[in-house]
């Protein structure tokens, strides 16, 4: 999806990266939809004060960077839903 935050001099062709799309692609499972908390647990990351816009943005970016840097296909949707960590 194109996104233009209206910044002066910024390119107008930004793209949105959906972390859920990355999770599905990395796990090759379209049923693997996780909350931010379950995603961070699946990535063995601790969180503090979720549902705060700044924290959620930070943790979402961290999750995206981790998923781009590591294999993520070992996480099963049932494991993540139960809070299990590999």
VENRAMO-V583637 format. One record per run of one state. SS is the DSSP state (helix for helix, strand for strand, loop for the rest). FROM is the first residue (numbers start at 1). TO is the last residue. If there is no record, write none. Layout:
BEGIN
<<SS | FROM | TO> <SS | FROM | TO>>
END
This chain:
BEGIN
<<loop | 1 | 1> <strand | 2 | 3> <loop | 4 | 13> <strand | 14 | 15> <loop | 16 | 18> <helix | 19 | 27> <loop | 28 | 35> <helix | 36 | 42> <loop | 43 | 52> <helix | 53 | 69> <loop | 70 | 76> <helix | 77 | 82> <loop | 83 | 86>>
END
